[in-house]
Amino acid sequence: MADLKSTFLNVYSVLKSELLNDAAFEWSDDSRQWVDRMLDYNVPGGKLNRGLSVIDSYRLLKEGHALNDDEIFLASALGWCIEWLQAYFLVLDDIMDNSHTRRGQPCWFRVPKVGMIAANDGVLLRNHIPRILRKHFKGKPYYVDLLDLFNEVEFQTAAGQMIDLITTLEGEKDLSKYTLSLHRRIVQYKTAYYSFYLPVACALLMAGENLDNHVDVKNILVEMGTYFQVQDDYLDCYGDPETIGKIGTDIEDFKCSWLVVKALELSNEEQKKVLHENYGKTDPANVAKVKILYNELNLEGVFTEYESTSYEKLVTNIEAHSSKAVQAVLKSFLAKIYKRQK
């Protein structure tokens, strides 16, 4: 795996170098240095799970056939397109949320002399994706499908972000809006399509598959993405901050979290009142009251039940798929997230 990661990072250097010498723009030293620094700050810093998943998935679809250097490079390039997409979302997301840190360092827009230039950097990051695709995939029979896929998923993610933002409008804190179906819609569009479906869809296209024949795969991956986000919501409250690397703030931030949605569903009138009075307040005393209520409602037990039911349903749906190779891809995704602690 370490070796795969270093190969993957080498491909990043190649792509970055190509973008910094893009003939469509007349570069100055200043502009080249800016983009070079901006890319290194925002693109390769995460866990790279989405990008590496493209290579893993493609390898499984090839059913044991060793990948040649060209295939590894192309699968890596598609993986990096997803990481670029992620960087674009995060740079703009941090501005919208007025966040302070990302991946253990200041958000890009908070770096001295960057400020709102970050908004344009986000647009640049987005524009790098079709440039990478054109350079490396233009002659491929699935080139147009790739462009279409990235456009589709980007639209779905931006629409998901919009629902999330308008649901938590400042000054309009209304818990009664929070339902399981709203939570699911936000998660499906904001996270599941680009984090779960996109890497597998890229691998399927590279393997010569038609995505229209794999709607069931998309549905399973969206379901998996939903399960992943519910885990995230659970860990925000019950995870060990040392393990997950951050202190959860969903309660303070008035997030449409799975926990609050379940709490609203299970509460009596008195308990609902406690939620309405304390959820979304930053005072530790308010947060503590919400957590006490979560414990009264046994949300840990409710989550454990949800987790095992979801897992069984996912395994059943995966095993119903006619292709063993596709099953292997889906099972490898599920194995990475089942019962995770961070």
N, C-alpha and C positions, 0 to 999 in steps of 0.2 A: 504493500500500500504506500509506504514511504517513497518507494521508487516511482510509483505511478504519480504521486504528488509532485515529485521533482521534475518529472517529464512534463506534467501539466504546467508547472510554473515556467519551464523553459519556453513553452508555447506562448505564454503571456508575454514574455520578453520579445518574441518574434512579432506578435501582433502589435504590441506597443510601438516597436521600431517602425513597422509599416505605417501605422497611423501618424507617427511623428514625421514621416516623410511623404505624406499624402500629396500627390501632385495637384490635387484640386485646389490647394491653398498655398499661397506664397508665405512661407514661414520666415519669421525673424527669430533671433536667438531668444528674445524675451517670451514670445508666444510658445516656442517649442519647450522652453524650460517650464513654463506655466502648466502646459498640458501634461508634460512628463511627471511633474510633481503631483498634479491633481489626480492622475491615473494611479500612481503608486499609493497615494493616500486613501483612495476610495475603492479601488477595484479588488486587489488581491488580499485584503486584510481579514476577511471572514474565515469561516470554517471550510468554505469552498465545496460544501456537500452537493449543492445543486449541479455545479459544473462537473465534478467528478462522477456524479450519477449518470451522466450521458455516456461516459466511457464504460462504466460498469454495465449499464443496460445494453449497450451495443455489443459488448463482449458476450453477454448471456444470450442475446438474440442470435449470435453467430454459432451458438451451441458447441463451444469447445475449440473452434478453429482459432488458431493464433492470429492476432491482428497484425497486419504489416505496419510499417512506420507511417505510411500515408494515411491509413485508417485511424491510427492513434492520433495523428496530427489533426485530422478533420473532426474526429469526435471531441478532441480537446478544444478546437476552435469553437465548436458549437457550445461546449460547456462554458467557455469564456464569454460567449455572447449572452448566456443566461446570467453570468456574474456581472457583466456590464449592465444588463437590464436591472439587476438587483441594486447595483451602485447608483444608477439613475434614480430609482425609486427612493432609496434611502437618503440621498443628498437632498432631494426635494421634500421628503417626508419630515426630515429633521427641521427644515425651515418652517414647515406648516405646524409642527408640534412644538416649535420653539425649544427643542431638546438641547441638552448640554453636552452629553457624551455619546459616543457610538464606538463600539468595539474597544472600549478602554482608553479612547483618546477624544479630544474635543471634536464635536461635529465640524465638518468641513467649513460651514458658513461662520463658525466661531473662531476659525484660525485667523490670526492677525493679517490684515490686508485682503482677506477673501470676502467676508461679508456677503452682500447680495450678488456678487459675481458668481457665487455658488449656483444661483438659479440658472444662469447661462451655462455653467459647467454641467448641470444636470441635462440640459438640452443637448450639449455636445456629446455627453456619454450615450444618450439615446441615439444620436446620429452616427455614432461609431459602429453600431450593430449592423446596419445595412452595408456599411463600407467593408466590414470584415466578411460578411456573407457574399458580397459581390466579388471580392478578390479571390475567395477560396472555393466558392460553390457555383459560380455563374454557369459553368458548363455542365453541371449535374442535372439529371432529369427531374430532381425534386427541388430545384432552386426556388421556383415560384411558390411551391408549397411551404418552404421554409419561411420565406418573406411573409406569406399569408399567416402562418402559425404565429410568428412573433408579433405581427400587428394585432391579431385576434386576442392573444393573451395579454398584450399590453393594454388593450382597451378594457378587457375584463377586470384587470387589476386596478386600473385608474377608476373604473366605475365602482369597484368594491371600496376603494379608498374614499370615494365621494360619499357612499352610504355611511361609512364609518364617521366621516367628518361632520356630516349634517345631523347625525344622531346625537353627537356629543357637543352640539353648539354651546359655546359659553353662555351662561345666563339662562339656558333653557334646559336645566337638568330635570328631566322628567323620566323617572324610573319606569313608569307604566308603559313606555315605548318598548322596553326591553323584553323581548320574547325569544323563545328558542328558534323560531323561524327567521327572525331578524339576525340573530347571532350566526345562524347557519349561512345566510345570504352574504353577510360581511366576510366570513371566513372563506367561503367557496370562491368568491370573486377576488378578494384582496390577497389571499395566500395560496389556496389550493391549486389554482390553475398554473401559476408560474413556478411554484416550488415543487409540485409533485407531477402534474401532467406534462409540463413543458420539457423536462429532461428526457422523459420516456418517449414523448412524441418526436423529439429530435432524433433519438436513436432509431425509432421505427422508420422514420423517413430515410435515414441513412441506409437502413437495411432493405430499402426498396418497398416498404409497405405503404398502403393507402390508408390514411388516417380515418377516412369515412368507414372503413371496415373495422375500426377499433373503438367504437363509441362505448362499448362495455368497459374497455380498459380505462378510458377517460373517466367514466362514472366511478369505477373502483378507486382510482387515484384521487378523485375529488373527495370521495368518502374518507380515504386515508388522510388527506390534508385536513379534513374537518376533525378527525380523531386527534391528529397531531396538535391542532390549535386548542382543542379541549384540554389535552395534556398540559399545554403551555399555560393555559388559564389556571389549571389546578396547581402547577408547580410555582406559579407566581405567588400563590398564597401559602402552599404547603411544602414547597421545595426547600432544600437547604441552600441558603445564599452562597455558602462556600462552594457547593457543587455546581449550582447553576450560573455562578459568576455575577449575580446581580441581586439587588434587593427588590422584591416585587412592589409595584405601586398601582396595581389595577384598581384597588379600592379607592385610593386617593384621587386617581385620575378619572373616576366615574366611567370606567371602561364597560362596554357591553360584554362582560365576561360570562363564560358558561356558569360559573359559580353563582353569580348574582341572579342570573336567569333561573337557575334551578331553585335558589333560595326563595325567589318571588313565587315560584310555582308551588313550593311546599309549605310556605308560611301561612299562619293564621293571621287575622287582622292585626293583632297586637304586634306580632313579629314583623309584619309588613311595615308597620309604623316605625319600628326601630330602623329598618333598612332605609326608608324614605328620609328619616331624620339624620342618619349618619353616613350613608354612602356618598362618596364624592367629596368628603371633607378631609383636609390634610392633617388636622389635629390628631395625634396618636391616640387620644382617648376615643374619638369617633371610630377610628380604624379598629381599635380593640373591640368595641361593641359589635361591629360587623363580624369580626372573626369569632367572637363568642357565639353569636347567632348561627354562623356557619357550623360551629361544633354542635350546637343544640340540634341542628337539623341533620347532623351526621353526614355532611357533604363528602367527607372522606369515603364513607361507605357507599354513598350514591355514585361517586366517581369510580370506585373499584368495580361496582356492578356494571356501570356504563362501559368501562374498559374491557371487561371480559366479554360482554355481549357484542361490542363493536368488533373485537378481535375475531370472535367465532364467525360473525357474519362476513367479515372480510375474507377469512380463509375459505369459507364455503363458496363465495363468489369467485375467488381466484381459481379454486380447483375446478370450477365449472367451465373455465376457459379451455378452448379446444387445443391451444398450442402450449406444449410443455415449456418452450423457450420463454414465451410471454409470462407463463405462470412463474418461472424462475425469476424474471425481472421483478414482478409484483411482490413475490415472497421476500426477495432481498430488500426491497424498500420497507416492507412491513417489519422484517427482523430488526432493522436499524432503529425503529421507533417504538416497538412494543415494550412497555414497562420501562421506558427511559427515565432517568433521574435528572437529566439536564437538557 
